Amino acid sequence: MPRVDVNIMGQSYSMVCRDGEERALREAAIYLDSKMKAIRDAGKVKGNDRIAVLAALGVAAEFLSVKSPQGPLSELTILEVKQKISAMHTVLDSALTPQENLF
């Protein structure tokens, strides 16, 4: 597995990833670095751990709000898709539970 060296907020990290994923890992590190520096530079948050958590929450919120560019679910965000799948699981569980008693 290839080793990738990245720098996030002045701190060096050496990571391994799958073959062919080096570029994506570097781009993710650059993106995270920019998010963390923006939070730090705003001056409202002190401490790298807090900055990292706020950056992670921001990235997670961005991820969950992404919509597919095309297809049957293109009008839904990833969060809405996850919620619909969870609701389907609940319906299936309630429908299948009585069936377990038959066996």
C-alpha positions, 0 to 999 in steps of 0.5 A: 500500500502506498504511503502519502505524506500530507500537511494539515495546519503545519502538522505532517502526517504520513498515511497509507492508502489503496493503490490509485487513491493517493491523489484523492487523499492528498486533495482531501488533506488540502481541503481539510487544511483549508477548512481548519485554517479558515476556522483558525483564522476567524479567531473565534476558536482556540485549540487544534482539537476544537478546530478539527471537530468544527471542520469535521462537522462542516465537512460532514454537513456538506457531505450530507447536503450533496445531491446526486446530479442525475437519477431517481434520487437526484432531488434528495440529499444524502441525509434524506436518502439515509432517512428514507432507508432508515424508515424502510428498515423500520417498516420492513422490521415491523412487517417481518417480526410477526413472520418470525413467530411462524418458524 
